[in-house]
């Protein structure tokens, strides 16, 4: 199908002749040059477009990177990890600041810091009867045997306040327990347990006392209390812990001799039943109140001379 353009006068539509590629009219441009431009446009057009696209892409990427670097440079720094000292935990326990205690334990702060008096957080919590915090500190690795500068320990705090459960927890975690140790003011664990008034704590402490040759103020107090209450098991336990016979506080003559001189048959029987030595020897100088109890003047003179 085509057009017959051989004659402008008789232009007819030719269904068989194909459409010519170009007109036969004369063009002011050389044919060879026009063909060259068409070929260049077809061949080099996509290549030029890709180069331009790449240049634009690189430019956009560079601008984006500059924006990112600028934002990092002028933006806020990431939050640094907070470092909490053991002294902060000591302070938090002292003022009973639960939120700060929680933070310290979450951050695994050393639970064995000390204040100016040498007290650990555990000792402070036990002294304040903050048993919940004390248990948390023990679970966090607090050393239960550490004393302050005066020799006061968490065991003493628990015994003084009569908390048997806390004392048992401390005993379970202890690696260097010395129930006979005393504070600088002379107090010891048994004496503080007697002040606390919990019979189970008193018995627990007595059971753990080491063998001793002399009676202390606290062991004499404990014996007097058990004799008064007729607790024969504790009397027997106390007598078995000492090689020397028990004497009243500040006296030289044994209890057994006092029971004889005072005709106290109940005390005499109890002491013998619990293991007191009937062959106990009197000291070289007897106490005056003991001599005054002797009814017989001749016996009193014999004891004084002996």
C-alpha positions, 0 to 999 in steps of 0.5 A, a space after each residue: 500500500 502506498 501513494 504514487 507521488 511521481 506526478 503532482 498533477 496526477 497523484 494517485 493512491 497506489 495500493 501496491 507500491 510501498 511508501 518511499 522512505 523519503 521525499 524526492 524533493 531536494 533537501 538543503 542538507 547533504 543526505 550523507 550528513 543527515 543519515 550520520 546524525 540519525 545514526 548517531 542519535 540512535 546509537 549514542 542516545 541511551 549511552 549519554 542518558 546512562 552517563 547522566 543518570 550515573 552522575 546524578 546518582 553519585 551526586 545524590 548519594 554524596 549529598 545524602 552521605 554528607 547529611 548523615 555525617 552532619 547529623 552524626 556530628 551535631 546530634 547528641 551523643 549516645 548515652 554512656 553507661 552509668 558507673 555506680 560505686 559501692 559507696 552509692 549502695 551504702 548510702 542508698 541502704 542507709 537512707 533506705 532509698 529503694 529505687 536506688 538500691 534496685 538500680 545498684 543491684 541491677 547494675 551488680 554493684 559490689 555489695 561489700 562497700 563500707 561507710 566511715 564506721 566500717 559498716 557494710 550495706 548488709 550490716 546497715 540493713 540488719 541494724 535498721 531491721 530492714 530484713 527484706 533488703 538484707 536478704 536481697 544483699 545476701 542473695 547479691 553476694 554480700 559477705 555475712 561475716 564482715 564486722 564494722 570497726 567496733 567488731 559488730 556483725 550482722 549476726 549480732 544485729 539479727 540476734 539483738 532483734 530476735 530474728 531467727 530466720 535471718 540468723 539462720 540465713 547468715 549461718 548458712 552463708 557464713 565461712 568464718 563464724 566466731 560466736 565467741 568474738 566480742 565488740 570493743 565495748 565487751 558485748 558478744 553474740 550470746 549477750 546480744 541474743 539474751 537481750 533479744 529474748 528469743 530462746 531459739 536464738 539463744 540455744 543456737 548460739 550456745 550450741 555453736 560456742 567453742 570449748 572454753 576454760 573460763 566463763 564469760 559474763 554472757 555465759 554466766 547470764 545464760 546459766 543463771 537464766 536457764 537455772 531460773 527457768 529449769 531448762 536442763 538441756 541448756 544447763 547441761 549444754 553450757 556446763 559441757 562447753 566449759 572445763 571450769 565450774 560455773 561461778 556467780 558473776 564476780 565471785 570465786 566460789 562455784 555455784 555448787 558450793 553456794 547451793 550447799 551453803 545456802 541449803 538450796 537443794 533444788 539448785 544442788 540437785 539440778 547442777 548435779 543432774 546436769 553434769 556439775 562436778 561434785 568434787 569441785 575444790 574451793 578457791 584459796 580465798 572464798 567470797 565473804 558472802 559465801 562464808 556468811 552463809 555457813 551456819 556453823 561457826 566451826 565450819 566457817 573457821 575451817 573453810 577460812 583456814 583451809 
